Structures are given as C-alpha cells and as structure tokens.
Amino acid sequence: QKKEQEETQKIRENLGIGKLNLIPAILGVALGLFLTFYLYSLDGDIAYILFGIPVSLVIGYLAGTFIQTSKFSFLNKKEETSSSLKAVNLGEESKDEKINAIAKVAHKYVYPANYNKISDKVYDSHSLRSKINEHISEIQNAVPILSKEQDMSKVASSIEHSILNTSVVIAIPPELVPQGKPNSIIISKSDFKSPLYRTQLAEHYRELLDKNKIDKALVKYYTFLINTLEVDYYKYLNKKIR
C-alpha cells in the first residue's frame, strides 16, 4: 500500500498536480467558466463554451502553479535571510562574550585597583605588551578558552585584542608626536568614564607640560592629551577595535 501511495504521488508530481496551490487554481477555473457562460448567454455561440472551458482550465493551472511557486520562493528566501542574520548575530555575540571573558580577568592585572601614580594605569602599545607578558600565565590559567592554547603568542595576542576592545585608545596625530614619545595611549574605559580620573590624568600631563615649556614639540603633545581628556573625551567612549 505504501508503494502504491508513493507511485501515485510520483505520478501527481510528474503531472504537476502535487505542486498546485488549489485555492488560486479553483478561483482561476471558476473565473474562466464564469466569463465563458456569461459571453455564451449574451451571444448564444457554442464556440464560447468549446474554447472557454479548456482556457479556464489552463488559467486555473497557471494560477495555481505560479502562486504556489512564488509563495514558496518568498518563504524560502525569508527563512534563508532570517537564518543568515541569526548566524551573524550569534557569531557577534559569541565573539563579544569571548572578548569580555578574557578582558574581565586581564583587567585585574593590567588595570589594578591599587596603584601608586595615576600614570601607572596608562599604557602605550609597548608597555601594554610587556604588562601582558608579565602576567600571561595567570591570565591564561584563569580563562577557560585560553587554558588549552599551547601557542603563547596566540594567547598574548588574544589578551591584547580583548584589552584594546575594552579600553580607550587615544591616537595622537603623527605631526604632534615628538621623537621618543608613544603615538597612542591606552586607558581603562571604566577609568576614562570617570570625570575625577580624567581630571587627575589631565593634571598629570599639565605638570609635565610645565616642566617642558621650552620644548615646543612636547608642549603641543601634552596640550593635545589635556584637551582630549577635558574637552574631546566623549569621542572615545564608544569606539571599538575589531
């Protein structure tokens, strides 16, 4: 019996019956027949019926096939689009979770709660890497997604990437960077959001500026940092590095 049903279904599919959407097919036939008999009632010519009935059937078949195909095509595209967007969102969410998991541990070592000077929590790219390498084992052991990684350069890179994405990176214009000074500084985002911390750090750079008033290059360098901390700080709060 199952075999007979499969054969019947196969015949239906070969004839195109299985692919029809019955509602538009029936409506198409009904509309064709209505027009056929309406024209016959006006003129009484039997030719209307002879040609009208087959034409009505063709119209119904085309309507059922076209609407069914269009419907499923639209739904499939909608499902594919939805699945793609979901995959992208899940991928982004997973990436952010990994970054946050690493950064949560790394920040304890890079941006400690207890420090001697306000500048102890300010880094450039070189000093940040040195700090990471100093505590790389402790951070790796405390983060499950890093604990099994054997390549320590990959571990260090992942930690640095996570810290940069959860920190404020102030890039200093090349024309303002004196020889021997870093072209960017890296600060904890939570610290940077604090008006008190920004004020204290600005005062630190103001003291350095006063000590180097004769050096015009250093004056421009520290003036930029002070202005960023006191005026343009809002530009850096939502920046991310990917």
N, C-alpha and C positions, 0 to 999 in steps of 0.2 A: 504493500500500500504506500509506503514511504517513497519507494522508487517511482510509482505511478505519479505521486504528487510532484516529485522533482522533475519528471518528464513533462508534466502539464505546465509547471512553472517555466520550464525551459522554452516550451512552445509559445507560451504567453509573452515571454521576453523577446523571443525571435520575431514575433508579430508586432512587438512594440506595445502590447496591451499592459504589461506589467509596469510600464513607465508612464502610463497615462494618469493625469490628475482628473478624476471622474467629474468633479463638480464643474470646472470650466468646460470639459468635453460635452457634458449633458446640456449645459447652457448654450454652447455653440450650436449643437444639433437643434435644440428647441428654437433658437432664434432663426436658424436657417429654414426650418419647417414652417415657422410662423409666417415668414416673408413669402415662402413658396405658396402656401394656401391662400395668403392674402392677395397675391398677384393673380392666382387662379380664379379667386372669387370675383375679381374685377373684370377679367377678360374672358374667362372660361376656356382658356387654351390649355390642353392637356400637356403641352410641352413644358409648361412651368413645373408640373409635378415630375415629369420624366427627368428633367435636368436638375430640379430643385432638391430632390431627395438625396442623390449622390453628392451634390455640392454641400448640402447641410452636414452630411457625414464627414466629408473632408474637413470642413470648417471646425467641427467638433473635435476631430482627431488632432488637427494642428493646434487648436486652443489648449487641449489637454496636454499635449507634448511640450509646447512652448512654455506654458505657465509652470508646469512641473519642473522642467529643466532650469528655468530662471530662478525658481524658488530655492531649489537645492543648491544651485551655484552661489546664490547670495548667502545662504546659510553656511555653506562650507567656507566661503571667504571670511564670513563674520567669525566663525569658530577659529579659523587659522589665525586671523588677526588678534583675536582675544587670547589665544594660546601664546602667540609670539610676545604680546605685551606682558602677559603674566610671567613668561620666562625671563624677559628683560628685568621686570620688577623684582623677581625673586633673585636674579643674579646680582642686581644692585644692592638688594637688601643683605644678601649673604656677604658681599664684599664689604659693606659698611660694618656689619657685625664683626667680621674678622679684624678690620682696622681698629674698631673700638675696643675689642678684646685685648689686642696687643698693646694699644696705647694706654689702656687703663693701668696695666702693670708697669709699662715703661715710664710713665709719667712720675711714678713714685721714686724712681732713681734719677731721672733727668731733671724733674722739677720738684725737688723735695720740699716738704712743708717747713722744715727748719733750714735756714741759711744765714750766712754771716753778712753778706753785702747784697744789695738789690741787683747788682750786675752778675751775681753767681747763677742766676736763673736766665741769663741771656746768652744765646749761643750764635756762632756762625756755623757754616757747614762743616768746617774742620773740627772745631771744638765739640760739636754735636756728635760727630762720628767717634771721636775719642771717648766721650762720655758713654756712648752706647757700647763700645768695645770693653770699657772698664767694667760694665755690669751685664755683659751679654749672656753669661751663663745663668745668672739669677733670673733674668727676664725670660730666657728660653725655658727654663725649668718650671716657671710659673704660668706659662701659656701653653695649653694642650696642643694647639695647632702648630706650634713651633718645636715642641719637645722631641718629635721624631725626626726632625730635619738634621741630616748629617753635614750638609754644606753650610759652614758657619758664615760664609759671605752672603748666602741667601737669607740666613737668619738676620744678619746685621742690616741687610737691605730692606727686609720686611719691617723691621723695627723702625728704621729711619723713615720709611714711607708712611708708616702709621703715625709717627710723631709729627711729621710735616703736615699731615692731613688734619691733625687735631691741634695745631699750633697756628700762630700768626707769623707769617714770613714777610718781613718788610724788605723789599728790594730797593736798593739805593741806586739812583741814576749813575751810570758809569762816569759821567763827567764830574760827579761830586765825590768820587771815591779816591782819596789820596793813596799813594803807594804804601803798602803795608797794612791797610785797613780792609776789613771784610766788606764785600759788596751787598751783603744782606745780613739781617739779624733775625733770630728765631726766638719767639716768646710764647709761653703757655697761653692758650686762648682764654682760659679762666682768669689768669692774672691780667691779661690785656683788657679784659672787660671791666676790671676794677678801676674806677677813677683814681682811687688812692694809689694803686700800684703805678698807673701811668704817670701820675704827678711826681711820685718819688723817682721813677726812672728818668723823667724829663729833667728833674733837678740834678740827678747824677750827671747827665750829659751837659747840663748848663755849667756845672762845676768844671768839667773837662774843657769846655769851650773857654771859660775864663782863664784857665791855666795856659791855653794855647792861642790867645788873642792875636799874637804876632803872625801866626801861621794862617793865612787866608784860606788855604785848602781845608784845613781842619775846622775852621770857623764855619765854612759852608757845609761841611759834612755833619757836624753836630747840630747846626741850625736846622737842617733837613729832618734829623731824627727828633728834635724837640718839637718842631712844627707838626710832624706826623703824630706824635704822642698827645699833643694838646689840641690840635685842630682837625687833622685828617684821619684820625684813628678809626672812624666809622667805616671807611673804605675797606678795611682789612678784616672786619669781624666775620664776614660770611664767605670769605674766599676758601676754596678747596683745591688741593692738588691731586690729580688722578694719574 
